Structures are given as structure tokens and as C-alpha cells.
């Protein structure tokens, strides 16, 4: 009986620690980010270069879950996993208020994405993430249906 109680208690603790509630969204528009997105292009930097999957020789898929987990896959292999949250800040590019996504480390040693990016949408199926840095890059994604 003691072993059964210990097993049930262990399972409960494990499940409670792995289940995370949905994040609070400061604007309903941001709900569009949830789902899977395929990388279309990256542009910017000092040279104003544009890179696409065909010119880079690899694919990228990103996923945003409603419980605040971001995952990045390159050629279908997981390369990055972080927690994320939203806030409103003044853009360094146009000095307007923008929604910003902030990433925090969720898994050690996966740290390729910039920590803060502005978030915008073109319709329901195009996501644009822009680094809040001078000469930063902008990333465009298409929703995977």
C-alpha cells in the first residue's frame, strides 16, 4: 500500500510540474501566433541581405504553443526550445508602441534566437518577427495548415 501511495504521489508531482497553464495574452491579436510556422525568408543586417530556405540549403519550422513554449526545428531536428512571453515596448525602428515577444532559456545550450523581437502579422497566415536591434534581421514565416 505504501508503494502504491508513493507511486501515485510521484506521478502527481511529475504531471503537475510538466503541465503549464496557458499564458496570458495582453492583446487578443497575439493569439494568431499559436501554431506551426514555416520559415519563408530572413532579411536585414548591415548588408541588407535576404536569405530563403533555397538559398540557405535548409528548412526551418517554428512552433508557438498556448502554454508559452517556443520550439525551433531545422531540417526537422529540434534546435531550440524556450519559454516566451509578450509585452509592449517602443520600437527602436519607428518609435511606435509594438508587441514584443521575449524568450527565456528553457533548455540549456539551445540559444540561437534573439531574446527580444517585435511581432506583427499580415492577415492570418503570415508572421513577421523583427529583432529589436540596429542592423537586425527580420524573419517572415507562413502558417502551416
ABEGO torsion letter per residue (X at the ends): XAAAAAAAAAAAAAAAAABBBBBBBABAAAAAABEBBBBABBBEEAAGBBBBAAAAGBBBBBBBBAAGBBBBBBGGBBABBBBBBBBBBBBAAAGBBBBBBBBBBABBGBBABBABBBBBBBEAABBBBBBBBBGBBBBBBBBBX
